[in-house]
Amino acid sequence: MFFGKTGAKCPDENRICLYCEHAEEVCGSEACICAYKGVVRFDGLCKKFKFDLLKVKPRLPKLPQAGEFTFD
């Protein structure tokens, strides 16, 4: 599925309010403030969902262990 003007693809597992363009995260809690619904849980979803790619934190790649790396 494509969402938004940028055409950023949103995987189904990332369709939560935390990554929505209309929601802002509340620090120190499991809630977001939605422009349409008010206070909602961060893992909720509604039909106004619009994926915001800048809210997704990328996963870091695994680094090799100290013993596995050699200079050749």
N, C-alpha and C positions, 0 to 999 in steps of 0.2 A: 504494500500500500504506500502511496505517496501522499504527503501532507504539506500544506503551506505553499507559499509562493516559490520557495527555494527548491521544492521537490525533494526534500530530504526524506529518505526512506526510514520508516520507523518499524523495527521488529516488533512482533506482537508482545514479547515479554517486556518491552519498554513502554507499553501503552499504559502508563500510570500518571496520576496528577503531578507527581514530582517532576516529570519531564514535559509538562504542558506549558505552552506559551502564556496561558492565562492565569497560571498559579505561581505564587511566591512561597518559598519554604519558610516556616517559622522555626527559628533557631531553638535547639534543645527540646524539640517535641516531634511527635509523629503526625504533624498536621501541616496543611498548606492553606493559604488564603487564596481562594479562587475569585476571579473577577465576576463570575456568574452565580456561583453557589455559596459564596462566603467561606466559612471554615470547613474544610474537608480533610479526610485522612489522606496521607501522601500516596497510598497505594490504590486509591479510588480511580474511577473512570466515568466520564459522561460523554454525551454525543457532541459536545463542543470542543473535544480534545483536539489540540493542534500541536504537533511535535516541535519542540525547540531543541535543536541539535547542540546549542551551546550549554545546555544544562546537564548534558551527559558527561560523566567523568570517565576518561578512557582507562582501560585496564593496562597496567604496566606489564611488559614482557618479562618472562622469567630470565634472570641472569644466571650464567654458568657458575657453578661452585668454584671455590679457589683451587681445588685440586684438579678440576677437569680442564682448565685452560692452560695451554702451553704455547710458547713462542717458537715458531719454526722458521 
